[in-house]
Amino acid sequence: MTNSPPKDEGARNQPGEKTPAAAPNQATKAAPASDGGKDGKGKIEPLKMRRRIIWASIWGFIGINVLMMMRFFFPRILFEPKTKFIVGTVPDFGLGVDTRFQQQFRIWVVRKPDRVFVIYARCTHLGCTPDWKESESKFKCPCHGSGYDSDGVNFEGPAPRPMDRARVTMNPQGQIVVDTSKLFKCEKGKECEFDDPDAYIPV
Ligand code: FES
């Protein structure tokens, strides 16, 4: 029994056969041609770089113009509070002055034994907003000291006349609708408008 000597790996290949180790080397050489414009060192070619910069500039210019056009859809508007709004039903208000709507609509709702009316919270001197002083049962203007009773009638300070009243109507649901675009005045020497049917709601 004779032992034949072990053949080494290279000896297994027949003359003329390609060795498997040659394939990876070929693939490595082909790679740079399909690498997104990068040269063999991984850098972007100058021509492609210039193109990218030009396109980025064009898109940037278009984007800025589109944003400027969009701005026209959102003009700078000062939104005034609504002049017509609902404040509730008559039973929502107890006797006296209700200040709940002063901040939002600049009004006070006043309920008397026989009527509900709405005072527009603007001093008739120079237009400041008076404060309701519950303990003194009066409105006091912080600007020059005018005082008004709970009906909004002036009795002290430089205010020339009572504060105006807003139109009030009832809608079909029995709610009080206030409209501050229509104000009723009570000026000296003129007929007082406070008894106009739209200036109060009888209760
Ligand atoms: S603005 Fe009210 S007293 Fe002058």
Residues whose N, C-alpha, C, O or C-beta is under 5 A from the ligand:
A	BS01	FES	C123 H125 L126 G127 C128 C141 C143 H144 G145 S146
